[in-house]
Amino acid sequence: MNMPIEGARETLRAFRRLPKEASQELRDRSQKLSETLATRARQAAQSDSPQAALMASTIKARRDRLPSLQVGGSKRVGRNKAPAYKILFGAEFGSNSLAQFRPHNGQQGYWFFPVAENQSADIRRAWQDVADEIERRFTADDIGGGS
């Protein structure tokens, strides 16, 4: 899951003109923001339903220039060792045909997306602050000319 951040495309375009170290630092700092969100999502999963609790161990922060998480995958979970991807959507959105999941909740999630939406403003603001700080630091040498 990638978080849509207003102005991110332009910011990332500006980072292409900076040294590679700037992008590396942006990846590191974005991963820290993602880890904050991943921790909250894991807590929500563990406190939600038995199926959601199985998903908690599959929530991982990805190292990218934008905050992003990976959930599910082929990791086998539970006593029947089912692949996580087969449980993920039922645990998040419910199901009207499978009794092990709560009732279908439409497009409104039960645990993952509510946490992501509640944290999105803080994550966006923090990412923009981080990107601005890194960009200022790497462009500070250019200001005033180097002649």
C-alpha positions as CSV (number, residue, x, y, z in Angstrom):
1,M,0.0,0.0,0.0
2,N,1.4,3.4,-1.0
3,M,0.1,6.5,0.6
4,P,-1.0,9.2,-1.8
5,I,0.9,12.4,-0.9
6,E,0.0,15.7,-2.5
7,G,3.0,17.2,-4.3
8,A,5.0,13.9,-4.0
9,R,5.6,13.6,-7.8
10,E,7.1,17.0,-8.0
11,T,9.2,16.4,-4.9
12,L,10.6,13.1,-6.2
13,R,11.3,14.8,-9.6
14,A,13.4,17.4,-7.7
15,F,15.2,14.6,-5.9
16,R,16.5,13.3,-9.2
17,R,18.6,16.4,-9.6
18,L,20.2,15.9,-6.1
19,P,23.0,13.5,-5.2
20,K,22.1,9.8,-4.8
21,E,22.7,10.2,-1.0
22,A,19.7,12.4,-0.8
23,S,17.4,9.7,-2.2
24,Q,19.0,7.1,0.0
25,E,18.3,9.3,3.1
26,L,14.8,9.9,1.9
27,R,14.3,6.1,1.6
28,D,15.7,5.6,5.1
29,R,13.5,8.3,6.7
30,S,10.4,7.1,4.8
31,Q,11.0,3.6,6.0
32,K,11.0,4.9,9.6
33,L,7.6,6.6,8.9
34,S,6.3,3.4,7.4
35,E,7.5,1.4,10.4
36,T,5.4,3.7,12.7
37,L,2.4,3.0,10.6
38,A,3.2,-0.7,10.4
39,T,3.4,-0.9,14.2
40,R,0.0,0.7,14.6
41,A,-1.5,-1.6,11.9
42,R,0.0,-4.6,13.7
43,Q,-1.6,-3.5,16.9
44,A,-5.0,-3.0,15.2
45,A,-4.7,-6.5,13.6
46,Q,-3.9,-8.2,16.8
47,S,-6.8,-6.6,18.6
48,D,-9.4,-7.1,15.9
49,S,-10.4,-10.7,14.9
50,P,-8.6,-14.0,14.9
51,Q,-8.0,-13.8,11.2
52,A,-6.7,-10.3,11.4
53,A,-4.4,-11.3,14.1
54,L,-2.9,-13.9,11.7
55,M,-2.1,-11.0,9.4
56,A,-0.2,-9.0,12.0
57,S,3.1,-10.8,11.3
58,T,2.8,-10.1,7.6
59,I,2.7,-6.3,7.9
60,K,6.1,-5.0,6.9
61,A,7.4,-1.5,6.2
62,R,9.0,-1.2,2.8
63,R,12.1,0.8,2.0
64,D,10.9,3.3,-0.7
65,R,11.0,7.0,-1.3
66,L,7.4,7.2,-0.2
67,P,6.0,5.6,2.9
68,S,4.6,2.2,2.0
69,L,3.6,-1.1,3.6
70,Q,3.4,-4.6,2.4
71,V,0.7,-6.9,3.9
72,G,-0.1,-10.5,3.2
73,G,2.0,-12.4,0.7
74,S,2.6,-16.1,0.5
75,K,3.7,-16.6,4.1
76,R,1.7,-19.5,5.6
77,V,-0.2,-18.6,8.7
78,G,-2.6,-20.3,11.2
79,R,-3.0,-23.9,12.2
80,N,-3.9,-24.9,8.7
81,K,-1.0,-23.0,7.2
82,A,-3.0,-21.1,4.7
83,P,-1.2,-18.5,2.6
84,A,-1.8,-15.0,4.0
85,Y,-3.1,-13.7,0.8
86,K,-6.1,-16.0,1.0
87,I,-7.0,-14.6,4.4
88,L,-6.2,-11.0,4.0
89,F,-9.2,-9.6,2.2
90,G,-11.7,-11.6,4.3
91,A,-10.0,-10.4,7.4
92,E,-10.1,-6.8,6.2
93,F,-13.4,-6.5,4.4
94,G,-15.4,-9.5,5.7
95,S,-17.4,-12.0,3.7
96,N,-21.0,-12.8,3.3
97,S,-20.3,-16.4,2.1
98,L,-17.5,-17.6,4.5
99,A,-18.5,-18.0,8.1
100,Q,-15.0,-17.6,9.5
101,F,-15.0,-13.9,8.5
102,R,-17.2,-11.0,9.8
103,P,-20.0,-9.7,7.5
104,H,-18.9,-8.0,4.4
105,N,-18.2,-4.4,5.1
106,G,-18.2,-3.0,1.6
107,Q,-15.2,-0.8,0.8
108,Q,-14.9,0.1,4.4
109,G,-12.2,-2.0,6.0
110,Y,-12.2,-3.3,9.6
111,W,-8.7,-2.8,10.8
112,F,-6.0,-2.0,8.2
113,F,-7.5,0.8,6.1
114,P,-9.1,2.7,9.1
115,V,-5.6,2.8,10.8
116,A,-4.0,4.0,7.5
117,E,-6.6,6.7,7.0
118,N,-6.4,7.9,10.6
119,Q,-2.7,8.2,10.4
120,S,-2.4,9.5,6.8
121,A,-2.4,13.2,7.6
122,D,0.4,12.8,10.1
123,I,2.4,10.6,7.8
124,R,1.9,13.0,4.9
125,R,3.0,16.0,7.0
126,A,6.0,14.2,8.4
127,W,7.1,13.0,5.0
128,Q,6.8,16.4,3.5
129,D,8.8,17.8,6.4
130,V,11.5,15.1,6.0
131,A,11.7,15.7,2.2
132,D,12.0,19.5,2.6
133,E,14.7,19.1,5.3
134,I,16.7,16.7,3.1
135,E,16.3,18.9,0.0
136,R,17.3,22.0,1.9
137,R,20.4,20.3,3.3
138,F,21.6,19.0,-0.1
139,T,20.9,22.3,-1.9
140,A,22.4,24.5,0.8
141,D,25.8,24.2,-0.9
142,D,24.3,25.6,-4.1
143,I,23.0,28.7,-2.5
144,G,25.3,31.7,-2.8
145,G,27.3,30.2,-5.7
146,G,30.5,28.3,-5.2
147,S,32.8,30.7,-7.1
